[in-house]
Amino acid sequence: MSITNTPTSNDACLSIVHSLMCHRQGGESESFAKRAIESLVKKLKEKKDELDSLITAITTNGAHPSKCVTIQRTLDGRLQVAGRKGFPHVVYARLWRWPDLHKNELKHVKYCQYAFDLKCDNVCVNPYHYERVVSPGIDLSGLTLSNSGPLLVKDEYDYDNQQSHSSSESHLQTIQHPPSRPGPQETFSSPALLAPSEGSTSASTSAFSTISAGPSNPTPNWSRGSSFTPTVPQHQNGHLQHHPPMPHTGHYWPVTNEIAFQPPISNHPAPEYWCSIAYFEMDVQVGETFKVPSTCPIVTVDGYVDPSGGDRFCLGQLSNVHRTENIERARLHIGKGVQLECKGEGDVWVRCLSDHAVFVQSYYLDREAGRAPGDAVHKIYPSAYIKVFDLRQCHRQMQQQAATAQAAAAAQAAAVAGNIPGPGSVGGIAPAISLSAAAGIGVDDLRRLCILRMSFVKGWGPDYPRQSIKETPCWIEIHLHRALQLLDEVLHTMPIADPQPLD
């Protein structure tokens, strides 16, 4: 359709859509572009002046001044079209101006009253109310851009970085773990016998000072009893990136000495199964729990339809009568899935084999990133290989929490009875309230230390529209049996469920 036959807001939607389709830049498929334009035109049908502004802007390539063209802002700020989500101003800027536009390249013009960054209830999607801040043709995929605020990671079926439009006070909740750079390969062939956090050169940032050790065995420049905290590379954009530690003489415990200096935490025989894996779709478990024998230290969880057994759990063959279209679509992207590897007495590593990221809840990674337990979701990128569970750290943590809970419960009982000594002591309920949080630690809280949760393709948490893993389409829960075995020992030696008052 030529410019002389340009439609107006009074014309039929089909005619307007056809005209606007003629001006698209070709970066998106025709079907996606048509649905995106149809959606926008329908939303603007009751706002004729804005629809006319859009038609003028697009058909004249911005040659004529135009007003804001607004749609209502969604809760997470993103627009969904044809099963894909994206920021609305970016979606339409790609359609009509820059097909190769990256998500963090737009800056609104001064006269735009409803620009995305202004946080209004309505968002301007007029492509000519935004400017591209990086010249076309520059590939940003390999660059680290300086940014004053943190980046939030979105989880569409691509995994490029997503610029946050939140205030500077917000903090990163999803921590990225990209694939490691090529480095020296492990030379030992029996990973089930060795603790990896100290001897492996894989992508991990272990704080060695947190690992209890036996007698000191000095090595050049460093001894086992000394404290060493490696530096976690902190990128300018606010993400914690986990790459292989750089070689440095004396900073690693020799692999050959691991068995001698890392005695088992417990003398109890190893459990018959080192983990059990339950698969969920939203908040419903699908299929039976899959148990992994200790004779299979490496297990693959994938989306294929082969029979499960031994070292492979195939999710594709599991049926669910309540499965929705969104769940079905997400399941198609599980692909090769993940590999879980048990090392040493019970440490766990994850390798992402899928073409799409997985998201992990891991108290070990929380601690490595300096976060409170349960405070972050960890995005594990394709090809990344990373440690997600440390048995010794978990054992110390459960001992500390159990002891804290027992002491707090006893002190709470004493406080209620008025038996707390000291110059400022008083009886009654008030002093007991301050102890209630610590005393409230129960067996379920300690069991969480022994569990990993992992979602495929879709993330959750404050950075996402899904606030809980139970809102993600497909995820697994991994119970680590050696850790649960140790917890049972801790609870038998320190029964926190039956606190006694102080004498």
Disulfide bonds with the S-S distance in Angstrom:
none
